Amino acid sequence: SSGINAEYGAGSKAVLKAMSEFPRDPTIQAAACYAIVNLRGKDGVNQDRMASAVTLVLTALREFPSDTGVLNPTLLALKALTQKHATNSENFLRLGGAKVLLETMRNVPNLVNVQEVGAEIIGDLCQMGGLPC
């Protein structure tokens, strides 16, 4: 178990480091966001360890507001990070994530995946009491 934890820790650090070192590279941002989704683990077991990723994923969303190759993975990563996780959800809201999410959804109204995942994130935040819904 400690070997798996060490590997997870090294993997998550590498993903977050790549995101922070290459914020304007859409390929790295998309790949890192897909990795975050996978690193979340079953039932969100690793969400606590990924708390700093919320800032990085929001930065990617702001940097690439209409890049379809980045939008889907960033929204999936935000959902993975905030779903049923109070601390990450509060961090998302404190960082202006709701505004960024709504702007993104408005900017690309015809991208069904963006609308669906965005609505799921909003729904999750409402259920947790993070948004007045």
The first five atom37 places (N, CA, C, CB, O) and aatype in JSON, in Angstrom:
{
  "aatype": [15, 15, 7, 9, 2, 0, 6, 18, 7, 0, 7, 15, 11, 0, 19, 10, 11, 0, 12, 15, 6, 13, 14, 1, 3, 14, 16, 9, 5, 0, 0, 0, 4, 18, 0, 9, 19, 2, 10, 1, 7, 11, 3, 7, 19, 2, 5, 3, 1, 12, 0, 15, 0, 19, 16, 10, 19, 10, 16, 0, 10, 1, 6, 13, 14, 15, 3, 16, 7, 19, 10, 2, 14, 16, 10, 10, 0, 10, 11, 0, 10, 16, 5, 11, 8, 0, 16, 2, 15, 6, 2, 13, 10, 1, 10, 7, 7, 0, 11, 19, 10, 10, 6, 16, 12, 1, 2, 19, 14, 2, 10, 19, 2, 19, 5, 6, 19, 7, 0, 6, 9, 9, 7, 3, 10, 4, 5, 12, 7, 7, 10, 14, 4],
  "atom_mask": [
    [1, 1, 1, 1, 1],
    [1, 1, 1, 1, 1],
    [1, 1, 1, 0, 1],
    [1, 1, 1, 1, 1],
    [1, 1, 1, 1, 1],
    [1, 1, 1, 1, 1],
    [1, 1, 1, 1, 1],
    [1, 1, 1, 1, 1],
    [1, 1, 1, 0, 1],
    [1, 1, 1, 1, 1],
    [1, 1, 1, 0, 1],
    [1, 1, 1, 1, 1],
    [1, 1, 1, 1, 1],
    [1, 1, 1, 1, 1],
    [1, 1, 1, 1, 1],
    [1, 1, 1, 1, 1],
    [1, 1, 1, 1, 1],
    [1, 1, 1, 1, 1],
    [1, 1, 1, 1, 1],
    [1, 1, 1, 1, 1],
    [1, 1, 1, 1, 1],
    [1, 1, 1, 1, 1],
    [1, 1, 1, 1, 1],
    [1, 1, 1, 1, 1],
    [1, 1, 1, 1, 1],
    [1, 1, 1, 1, 1],
    [1, 1, 1, 1, 1],
    [1, 1, 1, 1, 1],
    [1, 1, 1, 1, 1],
    [1, 1, 1, 1, 1],
    [1, 1, 1, 1, 1],
    [1, 1, 1, 1, 1],
    [1, 1, 1, 1, 1],
    [1, 1, 1, 1, 1],
    [1, 1, 1, 1, 1],
    [1, 1, 1, 1, 1],
    [1, 1, 1, 1, 1],
    [1, 1, 1, 1, 1],
    [1, 1, 1, 1, 1],
    [1, 1, 1, 1, 1],
    [1, 1, 1, 0, 1],
    [1, 1, 1, 1, 1],
    [1, 1, 1, 1, 1],
    [1, 1, 1, 0, 1],
    [1, 1, 1, 1, 1],
    [1, 1, 1, 1, 1],
    [1, 1, 1, 1, 1],
    [1, 1, 1, 1, 1],
    [1, 1, 1, 1, 1],
    [1, 1, 1, 1, 1],
    [1, 1, 1, 1, 1],
    [1, 1, 1, 1, 1],
    [1, 1, 1, 1, 1],
    [1, 1, 1, 1, 1],
    [1, 1, 1, 1, 1],
    [1, 1, 1, 1, 1],
    [1, 1, 1, 1, 1],
    [1, 1, 1, 1, 1],
    [1, 1, 1, 1, 1],
    [1, 1, 1, 1, 1],
    [1, 1, 1, 1, 1],
    [1, 1, 1, 1, 1],
    [1, 1, 1, 1, 1],
    [1, 1, 1, 1, 1],
    [1, 1, 1, 1, 1],
    [1, 1, 1, 1, 1],
    [1, 1, 1, 1, 1],
    [1, 1, 1, 1, 1],
    [1, 1, 1, 0, 1],
    [1, 1, 1, 1, 1],
    [1, 1, 1, 1, 1],
    [1, 1, 1, 1, 1],
    [1, 1, 1, 1, 1],
    [1, 1, 1, 1, 1],
    [1, 1, 1, 1, 1],
    [1, 1, 1, 1, 1],
    [1, 1, 1, 1, 1],
    [1, 1, 1, 1, 1],
    [1, 1, 1, 1, 1],
    [1, 1, 1, 1, 1],
    [1, 1, 1, 1, 1],
    [1, 1, 1, 1, 1],
    [1, 1, 1, 1, 1],
    [1, 1, 1, 1, 1],
    [1, 1, 1, 1, 1],
    [1, 1, 1, 1, 1],
    [1, 1, 1, 1, 1],
    [1, 1, 1, 1, 1],
    [1, 1, 1, 1, 1],
    [1, 1, 1, 1, 1],
    [1, 1, 1, 1, 1],
    [1, 1, 1, 1, 1],
    [1, 1, 1, 1, 1],
    [1, 1, 1, 1, 1],
    [1, 1, 1, 1, 1],
    [1, 1, 1, 0, 1],
    [1, 1, 1, 0, 1],
    [1, 1, 1, 1, 1],
    [1, 1, 1, 1, 1],
    [1, 1, 1, 1, 1],
    [1, 1, 1, 1, 1],
    [1, 1, 1, 1, 1],
    [1, 1, 1, 1, 1],
    [1, 1, 1, 1, 1],
    [1, 1, 1, 1, 1],
    [1, 1, 1, 1, 1],
    [1, 1, 1, 1, 1],
    [1, 1, 1, 1, 1],
    [1, 1, 1, 1, 1],
    [1, 1, 1, 1, 1],
    [1, 1, 1, 1, 1],
    [1, 1, 1, 1, 1],
    [1, 1, 1, 1, 1],
    [1, 1, 1, 1, 1],
    [1, 1, 1, 1, 1],
    [1, 1, 1, 1, 1],
    [1, 1, 1, 1, 1],
    [1, 1, 1, 0, 1],
    [1, 1, 1, 1, 1],
    [1, 1, 1, 1, 1],
    [1, 1, 1, 1, 1],
    [1, 1, 1, 1, 1],
    [1, 1, 1, 0, 1],
    [1, 1, 1, 1, 1],
    [1, 1, 1, 1, 1],
    [1, 1, 1, 1, 1],
    [1, 1, 1, 1, 1],
    [1, 1, 1, 1, 1],
    [1, 1, 1, 0, 1],
    [1, 1, 1, 0, 1],
    [1, 1, 1, 1, 1],
    [1, 1, 1, 1, 1],
    [1, 1, 1, 1, 1]
  ],
  "atom_positions": [
    [[0.81, -1.2, 0.0], [0.0, 0.0, 0.0], [0.85, 1.27, 0.0], [-0.92, 0.0, 1.19], [0.51, 2.24, -0.68]],
    [[1.96, 1.27, 0.76], [2.8, 2.45, 0.8], [3.48, 2.68, -0.55], [3.85, 2.33, 1.9], [3.74, 3.83, -0.92]],
    [[3.77, 1.61, -1.28], [4.35, 1.75, -2.62], [3.38, 2.41, -3.58], [0.0, 0.0, 0.0], [3.77, 3.25, -4.38]],
    [[2.12, 2.03, -3.49], [1.09, 2.63, -4.34], [0.93, 4.1, -3.99], [-0.25, 1.89, -4.19], [0.82, 4.95, -4.87]],
    [[0.91, 4.42, -2.7], [0.79, 5.81, -2.27], [1.95, 6.65, -2.76], [0.69, 5.9, -0.75], [1.76, 7.8, -3.18]],
    [[3.16, 6.1, -2.7], [4.34, 6.84, -3.17], [4.25, 7.08, -4.66], [5.63, 6.08, -2.82], [4.55, 8.18, -5.14]],
    [[3.84, 6.06, -5.42], [3.69, 6.22, -6.86], [2.61, 7.25, -7.18], [3.36, 4.87, -7.52], [2.78, 8.09, -8.07]],
    [[1.51, 7.18, -6.46], [0.44, 8.15, -6.68], [0.95, 9.56, -6.42], [-0.78, 7.85, -5.78], [0.72, 10.47, -7.21]],
    [[1.66, 9.73, -5.31], [2.18, 11.05, -4.95], [3.12, 11.59, -6.01], [0.0, 0.0, 0.0], [3.03, 12.77, -6.36]],
    [[4.01, 10.75, -6.51], [4.95, 11.19, -7.54], [4.21, 11.51, -8.83], [6.02, 10.11, -7.79], [4.53, 12.49, -9.5]],
    [[3.23, 10.7, -9.17], [2.45, 10.94, -10.4], [1.64, 12.21, -10.33], [0.0, 0.0, 0.0], [1.62, 12.98, -11.29]],
    [[0.98, 12.44, -9.21], [0.16, 13.64, -9.09], [1.03, 14.89, -9.08], [-0.7, 13.58, -7.83], [0.65, 15.92, -9.65]],
    [[2.19, 14.82, -8.42], [3.1, 15.97, -8.4], [3.6, 16.28, -9.81], [4.28, 15.7, -7.46], [3.72, 17.45, -10.18]],
    [[3.9, 15.25, -10.58], [4.39, 15.45, -11.94], [3.31, 16.11, -12.82], [4.83, 14.11, -12.56], [3.62, 17.0, -13.62]],
    [[2.07, 15.68, -12.66], [0.97, 16.25, -13.43], [0.79, 17.72, -13.08], [-0.34, 15.48, -13.17], [0.68, 18.57, -13.97]],
    [[0.75, 18.03, -11.79], [0.55, 19.41, -11.36], [1.73, 20.3, -11.75], [0.33, 19.46, -9.84], [1.55, 21.47, -12.08]],
    [[2.93, 19.75, -11.7], [4.12, 20.5, -12.1], [4.04, 20.84, -13.59], [5.41, 19.7, -11.78], [4.34, 21.96, -13.99]],
    [[3.66, 19.87, -14.41], [3.54, 20.12, -15.85], [2.51, 21.21, -16.13], [3.16, 18.83, -16.59], [2.73, 22.08, -16.97]],
    [[1.39, 21.15, -15.43], [0.35, 22.18, -15.63], [0.87, 23.56, -15.26], [-0.89, 21.86, -14.79], [0.61, 24.54, -15.97]],
    [[1.6, 23.65, -14.16], [2.08, 24.96, -13.71], [3.24, 25.48, -14.57], [2.51, 24.89, -12.25], [3.37, 26.69, -14.74]],
    [[4.06, 24.59, -15.1], [5.21, 25.02, -15.91], [4.85, 25.34, -17.36], [6.27, 23.95, -15.88], [5.56, 26.08, -18.03]],
    [[3.74, 24.77, -17.84], [3.36, 24.98, -19.24], [1.89, 25.42, -19.35], [3.58, 23.68, -20.05], [1.08, 24.74, -19.98]],
    [[1.55, 26.55, -18.72], [0.15, 26.97, -18.67], [-0.45, 27.36, -20.03], [0.01, 28.14, -17.74], [-1.67, 27.4, -20.18]],
    [[0.39, 27.62, -21.02], [-0.12, 28.04, -22.33], [-0.04, 26.93, -23.38], [0.65, 29.24, -22.81], [-0.24, 27.18, -24.56]],
    [[0.26, 25.73, -22.93], [0.34, 24.6, -23.86], [-0.95, 23.79, -23.76], [1.59, 23.7, -23.55], [-1.16, 23.08, -22.78]],
    [[-1.82, 23.91, -24.77], [-3.12, 23.24, -24.68], [-3.02, 21.72, -24.6], [-3.96, 23.62, -25.86], [-3.84, 21.09, -23.94]],
    [[-2.03, 21.13, -25.25], [-1.89, 19.68, -25.23], [-1.54, 19.19, -23.83], [-0.81, 19.22, -26.24], [-2.11, 18.21, -23.35]],
    [[-0.62, 19.88, -23.17], [-0.23, 19.49, -21.81], [-1.39, 19.71, -20.85], [1.01, 20.29, -21.35], [-1.65, 18.87, -19.99]],
    [[-2.09, 20.84, -21.0], [-3.22, 21.11, -20.1], [-4.31, 20.05, -20.25], [-3.79, 22.51, -20.39], [-4.84, 19.57, -19.25]],
    [[-4.63, 19.68, -21.48], [-5.67, 18.67, -21.7], [-5.25, 17.32, -21.13], [-5.97, 18.53, -23.21], [-6.03, 16.67, -20.43]],
    [[-4.02, 16.91, -21.43], [-3.54, 15.61, -20.93], [-3.49, 15.59, -19.4], [-2.15, 15.3, -21.5], [-3.86, 14.59, -18.78]],
    [[-3.05, 16.69, -18.81], [-2.98, 16.75, -17.35], [-4.37, 16.68, -16.73], [-2.28, 18.04, -16.91], [-4.56, 16.04, -15.7]],
    [[-5.34, 17.33, -17.36], [-6.71, 17.28, -16.83], [-7.28, 15.86, -16.91], [-7.61, 18.26, -17.59], [-7.97, 15.42, -15.99]],
    [[-7.01, 15.17, -18.01], [-7.46, 13.77, -18.08], [-6.77, 12.94, -16.99], [-7.16, 13.17, -19.49], [-7.38, 12.05, -16.4]],
    [[-5.5, 13.23, -16.73], [-4.79, 12.51, -15.67], [-5.42, 12.78, -14.31], [-3.3, 12.91, -15.65], [-5.55, 11.87, -13.49]],
    [[-5.82, 14.03, -14.07], [-6.47, 14.38, -12.8], [-7.74, 13.57, -12.61], [-6.79, 15.89, -12.75], [-8.03, 13.1, -11.51]],
    [[-8.5, 13.41, -13.68], [-9.73, 12.61, -13.6], [-9.38, 11.19, -13.16], [-10.48, 12.59, -14.98], [-10.05, 10.62, -12.3]],
    [[-8.35, 10.63, -13.75], [-7.95, 9.26, -13.4], [-7.31, 9.17, -12.02], [-6.98, 8.72, -14.44], [-7.48, 8.18, -11.32]],
    [[-6.58, 10.2, -11.62], [-5.92, 10.2, -10.31], [-6.9, 10.39, -9.16], [-4.88, 11.29, -10.26], [-6.57, 10.12, -8.0]],
    [[-8.1, 10.87, -9.46], [-9.12, 11.07, -8.41], [-9.34, 9.78, -7.64], [-10.45, 11.56, -9.03], [-9.54, 9.8, -6.42]],
    [[-9.31, 8.68, -8.34], [-9.49, 7.39, -7.7], [-10.95, 7.04, -7.51], [0.0, 0.0, 0.0], [-11.84, 7.89, -7.63]],
    [[-11.18, 5.79, -7.23], [-12.53, 5.3, -7.01], [-13.16, 6.01, -5.82], [-12.53, 3.77, -6.77], [-12.55, 6.13, -4.76]],
    [[-14.38, 6.48, -6.02], [-15.13, 7.19, -4.98], [-14.39, 8.42, -4.44], [-15.43, 6.25, -3.83], [-14.6, 8.82, -3.3]],
    [[-13.52, 9.01, -5.26], [-12.85, 10.25, -4.87], [-11.83, 10.09, -3.76], [0.0, 0.0, 0.0], [-11.56, 11.04, -3.03]],
    [[-11.27, 8.9, -3.63], [-10.36, 8.62, -2.53], [-9.16, 9.57, -2.5], [-9.88, 7.19, -2.61], [-8.58, 9.8, -1.43]],
    [[-8.77, 10.11, -3.63], [-7.59, 10.97, -3.7], [-7.9, 12.46, -3.86], [-6.73, 10.53, -4.83], [-7.0, 13.25, -4.12]],
    [[-9.16, 12.85, -3.72], [-9.52, 14.25, -3.92], [-8.76, 15.19, -2.98], [-11.02, 14.43, -3.71], [-8.38, 16.29, -3.39]],
    [[-8.54, 14.78, -1.75], [-7.82, 15.63, -0.8], [-6.42, 15.95, -1.31], [-7.74, 14.94, 0.57], [-5.95, 17.08, -1.17]],
    [[-5.77, 14.98, -1.87], [-4.41, 15.16, -2.35], [-4.34, 16.07, -3.58], [-3.8, 13.82, -2.68], [-3.28, 16.61, -3.89]],
    [[-5.45, 16.24, -4.26], [-5.46, 17.0, -5.5], [-6.03, 18.41, -5.31], [-6.26, 16.27, -6.55], [-6.38, 19.06, -6.29]],
    [[-6.12, 18.88, -4.07], [-6.75, 20.17, -3.8], [-6.1, 21.32, -4.58], [-6.69, 20.47, -2.32], [-6.81, 22.2, -5.06]],
    [[-4.79, 21.31, -4.71], [-4.12, 22.4, -5.42], [-4.41, 22.39, -6.92], [-2.62, 22.33, -5.2], [-4.15, 23.38, -7.6]],
    [[-4.93, 21.3, -7.42], [-5.24, 21.21, -8.85], [-6.39, 22.12, -9.25], [-5.57, 19.77, -9.23], [-6.49, 22.51, -10.41]],
    [[-7.26, 22.46, -8.32], [-8.42, 23.32, -8.66], [-7.94, 24.62, -9.28], [-9.28, 23.61, -7.39], [-8.47, 25.06, -10.3]],
    [[-6.94, 25.24, -8.68], [-6.4, 26.5, -9.21], [-5.83, 26.31, -10.61], [-5.32, 27.06, -8.28], [-6.08, 27.12, -11.5]],
    [[-5.08, 25.25, -10.81], [-4.45, 25.0, -12.1], [-5.48, 24.7, -13.19], [-3.47, 23.85, -11.99], [-5.34, 25.14, -14.32]],
    [[-6.51, 23.95, -12.85], [-7.53, 23.62, -13.83], [-8.34, 24.87, -14.2], [-8.47, 22.51, -13.29], [-8.67, 25.07, -15.36]],
    [[-8.64, 25.7, -13.22], [-9.33, 26.96, -13.53], [-8.46, 27.86, -14.41], [-9.71, 27.7, -12.23], [-8.98, 28.55, -15.29]],
    [[-7.16, 27.87, -14.17], [-6.25, 28.64, -15.02], [-6.32, 28.14, -16.46], [-4.8, 28.55, -14.49], [-6.36, 28.94, -17.4]],
    [[-6.34, 26.84, -16.64], [-6.45, 26.26, -18.0], [-7.77, 26.65, -18.64], [-6.31, 24.72, -17.95], [-7.82, 26.96, -19.83]],
    [[-8.83, 26.62, -17.87], [-10.15, 26.98, -18.4], [-10.16, 28.45, -18.83], [-11.25, 26.72, -17.34], [-10.75, 28.79, -19.85]],
    [[-9.53, 29.3, -18.05], [-9.45, 30.73, -18.4], [-8.56, 30.95, -19.63], [-8.91, 31.55, -17.21], [-8.85, 31.8, -20.47]],
    [[-7.49, 30.19, -19.72], [-6.52, 30.36, -20.8], [-7.07, 29.87, -22.15], [-5.23, 29.6, -20.47], [-6.72, 30.42, -23.19]],
    [[-7.92, 28.85, -22.12], [-8.43, 28.24, -23.35], [-9.96, 28.19, -23.33], [-7.85, 26.82, -23.54], [-10.55, 27.1, -23.32]],
    [[-10.62, 29.36, -23.32], [-12.08, 29.4, -23.14], [-12.91, 28.81, -24.27], [-12.49, 30.79, -22.94], [-14.09, 28.53, -24.09]],
    [[-12.3, 28.63, -25.44], [-13.09, 28.08, -26.55], [-12.36, 26.95, -27.28], [-13.45, 29.18, -27.54], [-12.78, 26.55, -28.37]],
    [[-11.29, 26.45, -26.71], [-10.53, 25.36, -27.31], [-11.19, 24.04, -26.91], [-9.03, 25.4, -26.87], [-11.07, 23.59, -25.77]],
    [[-11.88, 23.43, -27.87], [-12.64, 22.21, -27.55], [-11.75, 21.08, -27.06], [-13.41, 21.75, -28.76], [-12.19, 20.23, -26.29]],
    [[-10.5, 21.08, -27.48], [-9.59, 20.03, -27.03], [-9.2, 20.18, -25.57], [0.0, 0.0, 0.0], [-8.74, 19.22, -24.94]],
    [[-9.38, 21.37, -25.03], [-9.04, 21.62, -23.62], [-10.31, 21.71, -22.77], [-8.23, 22.92, -23.49], [-10.29, 21.31, -21.6]],
    [[-11.39, 22.22, -23.33], [-12.61, 22.42, -22.54], [-13.14, 21.13, -21.93], [-13.69, 23.02, -23.42], [-13.41, 21.08, -20.73]],
    [[-13.27, 20.09, -22.72], [-13.83, 18.85, -22.17], [-13.0, 18.3, -21.02], [-13.95, 17.8, -23.27], [-13.56, 18.01, -19.96]],
    [[-11.67, 18.14, -21.19], [-10.91, 17.6, -20.06], [-10.88, 18.53, -18.85], [-9.5, 17.3, -20.5], [-10.88, 18.05, -17.71]],
    [[-10.86, 19.86, -19.07], [-10.82, 20.74, -17.89], [-12.11, 20.63, -17.1], [-10.59, 22.2, -18.32], [-12.09, 20.6, -15.87]],
    [[-13.24, 20.56, -17.79], [-14.51, 20.44, -17.07], [-14.63, 19.08, -16.38], [-15.69, 20.65, -18.03], [-15.14, 18.99, -15.26]],
    [[-14.16, 18.04, -17.04], [-14.17, 16.72, -16.39], [-13.29, 16.72, -15.15], [-13.71, 15.63, -17.37], [-13.63, 16.11, -14.13]],
    [[-12.15, 17.4, -15.23], [-11.25, 17.49, -14.07], [-11.91, 18.28, -12.94], [-9.91, 18.13, -14.46], [-11.82, 17.89, -11.77]],
    [[-12.56, 19.4, -13.28], [-13.25, 20.18, -12.24], [-14.34, 19.35, -11.59], [-13.84, 21.46, -12.84], [-14.53, 19.41, -10.37]],
    [[-15.06, 18.61, -12.38], [-16.11, 17.75, -11.81], [-15.48, 16.71, -10.89], [-16.93, 17.05, -12.93], [-15.98, 16.48, -9.78]],
    [[-14.4, 16.08, -11.32], [-13.74, 15.06, -10.5], [-13.22, 15.65, -9.19], [-12.59, 14.41, -11.28], [-13.25, 14.99, -8.15]],
    [[-12.73, 16.87, -9.25], [-12.16, 17.5, -8.06], [-13.22, 17.98, -7.07], [-11.29, 18.65, -8.46], [-13.02, 17.9, -5.86]],
    [[-14.33, 18.49, -7.58], [-15.32, 19.12, -6.71], [-16.46, 18.21, -6.3], [-15.88, 20.33, -7.38], [-17.14, 18.47, -5.3]],
    [[-16.69, 17.14, -7.04], [-17.84, 16.28, -6.78], [-17.81, 15.71, -5.37], [-17.88, 15.14, -7.8], [-16.9, 14.97, -5.0]],
    [[-18.81, 16.09, -4.58], [-18.96, 15.6, -3.2], [-17.72, 15.86, -2.35], [-19.26, 14.11, -3.21], [-17.39, 15.06, -1.48]],
    [[-17.04, 16.96, -2.6], [-15.84, 17.3, -1.83], [-15.93, 18.76, -1.42], [-14.54, 17.02, -2.65], [-15.7, 19.66, -2.23]],
    [[-16.26, 18.99, -0.17], [-16.54, 20.34, 0.33], [-15.35, 21.28, 0.18], [-16.94, 20.27, 1.78], [-15.52, 22.41, -0.28]],
    [[-14.16, 20.84, 0.56], [-13.0, 21.72, 0.51], [-12.68, 22.15, -0.92], [-11.78, 21.04, 1.13], [-12.47, 23.33, -1.17]],
    [[-12.65, 21.2, -1.84], [-12.36, 21.55, -3.23], [-13.47, 22.4, -3.83], [-12.16, 20.28, -4.07], [-13.2, 23.3, -4.63]],
    [[-14.71, 22.14, -3.47], [-15.83, 22.94, -3.96], [-15.74, 24.37, -3.44], [-17.18, 22.31, -3.53], [-15.95, 25.32, -4.19]],
    [[-15.42, 24.51, -2.17], [-15.27, 25.86, -1.59], [-14.12, 26.6, -2.26], [-15.02, 25.77, -0.06], [-14.23, 27.8, -2.55]],
    [[-13.04, 25.91, -2.51], [-11.89, 26.5, -3.2], [-12.3, 26.95, -4.61], [-10.71, 25.49, -3.27], [-11.96, 28.05, -5.03]],
    [[-13.01, 26.1, -5.31], [-13.5, 26.41, -6.66], [-14.34, 27.7, -6.63], [-14.34, 25.23, -7.23], [-14.15, 28.58, -7.47]],
    [[-15.25, 27.8, -5.69], [-16.12, 28.98, -5.59], [-15.33, 30.21, -5.17], [-17.27, 28.72, -4.6], [-15.54, 31.3, -5.71]],
    [[-14.43, 30.06, -4.22], [-13.62, 31.18, -3.74], [-12.75, 31.76, -4.85], [-12.74, 30.74, -2.57], [-12.5, 32.96, -4.88]],
    [[-12.3, 30.91, -5.75], [-11.44, 31.34, -6.86], [-12.22, 31.88, -8.06], [-10.58, 30.19, -7.3], [-11.64, 32.17, -9.1]],
    [[-13.54, 32.01, -7.9], [-14.36, 32.53, -9.0], [-14.73, 31.49, -10.03], [0.0, 0.0, 0.0], [-15.07, 31.82, -11.16]],
    [[-14.65, 30.23, -9.64], [-14.93, 29.14, -10.56], [-16.33, 29.14, -11.14], [0.0, 0.0, 0.0], [-16.51, 28.78, -12.31]],
    [[-17.32, 29.53, -10.34], [-18.69, 29.53, -10.86], [-18.83, 30.52, -12.0], [-19.7, 29.86, -9.73], [-19.47, 30.23, -13.01]],
    [[-18.24, 31.69, -11.84], [-18.29, 32.71, -12.9], [-17.58, 32.21, -14.16], [-17.65, 34.02, -12.41], [-18.1, 32.36, -15.27]],
    [[-16.41, 31.63, -14.0], [-15.65, 31.12, -15.14], [-16.44, 30.01, -15.84], [-14.27, 30.59, -14.7], [-16.5, 29.97, -17.07]],
    [[-17.03, 29.13, -15.06], [-17.81, 28.03, -15.62], [-19.0, 28.55, -16.42], [-18.29, 27.09, -14.51], [-19.24, 28.11, -17.54]],
    [[-19.74, 29.49, -15.84], [-20.9, 30.04, -16.54], [-20.49, 30.8, -17.81], [-21.68, 30.96, -15.62], [-21.17, 30.71, -18.83]],
    [[-19.39, 31.54, -17.74], [-18.9, 32.23, -18.94], [-18.52, 31.23, -20.02], [-17.69, 33.12, -18.59], [-18.82, 31.44, -21.2]],
    [[-17.88, 30.16, -19.63], [-17.48, 29.12, -20.58], [-18.72, 28.52, -21.25], [-16.66, 28.01, -19.87], [-18.77, 28.35, -22.46]],
    [[-19.72, 28.21, -20.43], [-20.94, 27.63, -20.98], [-21.63, 28.6, -21.94], [-21.91, 27.23, -19.85], [-22.18, 28.19, -22.97]],
    [[-21.61, 29.89, -21.61], [-22.21, 30.9, -22.5], [-21.43, 31.04, -23.81], [-22.28, 32.26, -21.79], [-22.02, 31.25, -24.87]],
    [[-20.11, 30.93, -23.73], [-19.25, 31.11, -24.9], [-19.39, 30.01, -25.94], [-17.83, 31.2, -24.47], [-19.17, 30.24, -27.13]],
    [[-19.75, 28.82, -25.49], [-19.84, 27.67, -26.41], [-21.19, 26.95, -26.23], [-18.66, 26.68, -26.17], [-21.22, 25.79, -25.81]],
    [[-22.29, 27.64, -26.53], [-23.61, 27.06, -26.26], [-23.93, 25.81, -27.06], [-24.66, 28.09, -26.52], [-24.83, 25.05, -26.69]],
    [[-23.22, 25.59, -28.15], [-23.52, 24.43, -29.01], [-22.67, 23.21, -28.7], [-23.34, 24.81, -30.44], [-22.84, 22.16, -29.34]],
    [[-21.78, 23.32, -27.75], [-20.96, 22.16, -27.38], [-21.68, 21.39, -26.27], [-19.53, 22.6, -26.91], [-21.64, 21.76, -25.09]],
    [[-22.33, 20.33, -26.67], [-23.19, 19.57, -25.75], [-22.41, 19.05, -24.55], [-23.85, 18.41, -26.49], [-22.9, 19.13, -23.43]],
    [[-21.22, 18.53, -24.77], [-20.44, 17.98, -23.65], [-20.14, 19.05, -22.61], [-19.13, 17.37, -24.15], [-20.22, 18.8, -21.4]],
    [[-19.8, 20.25, -23.07], [-19.5, 21.35, -22.15], [-20.75, 21.71, -21.36], [-18.98, 22.6, -22.92], [-20.68, 21.91, -20.14]],
    [[-21.88, 21.77, -22.02], [-23.14, 22.11, -21.34], [-23.52, 21.04, -20.33], [-24.27, 22.3, -22.37], [-23.94, 21.35, -19.21]],
    [[-23.37, 19.78, -20.71], [-23.75, 18.67, -19.81], [-22.86, 18.63, -18.56], [-23.65, 17.34, -20.55], [-23.36, 18.57, -17.44]],
    [[-21.55, 18.67, -18.77], [-20.64, 18.58, -17.61], [-20.76, 19.84, -16.76], [-19.17, 18.38, -18.07], [-20.73, 19.77, -15.53]],
    [[-20.89, 21.0, -17.41], [-21.07, 22.24, -16.66], [-22.31, 22.19, -15.78], [0.0, 0.0, 0.0], [-22.28, 22.59, -14.62]],
    [[-23.4, 21.68, -16.34], [-24.65, 21.56, -15.58], [-24.49, 20.56, -14.42], [-25.8, 21.12, -16.5], [-25.04, 20.77, -13.34]],
    [[-23.74, 19.49, -14.65], [-23.5, 18.52, -13.58], [-22.7, 19.14, -12.44], [-22.76, 17.28, -14.14], [-22.98, 18.89, -11.27]],
    [[-21.69, 19.95, -12.79], [-20.9, 20.61, -11.75], [-21.78, 21.56, -10.94], [-19.71, 21.39, -12.38], [-21.72, 21.58, -9.71]],
    [[-22.6, 22.34, -11.64], [-23.51, 23.26, -10.95], [-24.47, 22.49, -10.05], [-24.3, 24.12, -11.97], [-24.71, 22.88, -8.91]],
    [[-25.01, 21.39, -10.56], [-25.91, 20.56, -9.77], [-25.25, 20.02, -8.52], [0.0, 0.0, 0.0], [-25.84, 20.03, -7.44]],
    [[-24.01, 19.54, -8.67], [-23.26, 19.03, -7.51], [-23.05, 20.12, -6.47], [-21.9, 18.45, -7.96], [-23.21, 19.89, -5.27]],
    [[-22.68, 21.32, -6.94], [-22.46, 22.44, -6.02], [-23.74, 22.84, -5.31], [-21.87, 23.64, -6.76], [-23.72, 23.2, -4.13]],
    [[-24.86, 22.78, -6.02], [-26.15, 23.1, -5.4], [-26.51, 22.07, -4.33], [-27.27, 23.15, -6.47], [-26.96, 22.44, -3.25]],
    [[-26.3, 20.79, -4.63], [-26.62, 19.73, -3.66], [-25.8, 19.87, -2.39], [-26.38, 18.36, -4.29], [-26.27, 19.56, -1.29]],
    [[-24.57, 20.33, -2.55], [-23.69, 20.49, -1.39], [-23.93, 21.81, -0.65], [-22.23, 20.39, -1.82], [-23.35, 22.05, 0.4]],
    [[-24.77, 22.65, -1.2], [-25.07, 23.92, -0.57], [-24.08, 25.03, -0.9], [0.0, 0.0, 0.0], [-24.11, 26.1, -0.29]],
    [[-23.19, 24.77, -1.88], [-22.21, 25.78, -2.25], [-22.78, 26.9, -3.09], [0.0, 0.0, 0.0], [-22.24, 28.01, -3.1]],
    [[-23.86, 26.62, -3.79], [-24.54, 27.62, -4.61], [-26.0, 27.71, -4.18], [-24.43, 27.27, -6.13], [-26.6, 26.68, -3.86]],
    [[-26.56, 28.88, -4.15], [-27.98, 29.0, -3.81], [-28.83, 28.61, -5.01], [-28.32, 30.45, -3.35], [-29.0, 29.4, -5.94]],
    [[-29.37, 27.43, -5.0], [-30.15, 26.93, -6.13], [-31.58, 26.61, -5.71], [-29.49, 25.68, -6.72], [-32.38, 26.18, -6.54]]
  ]
}
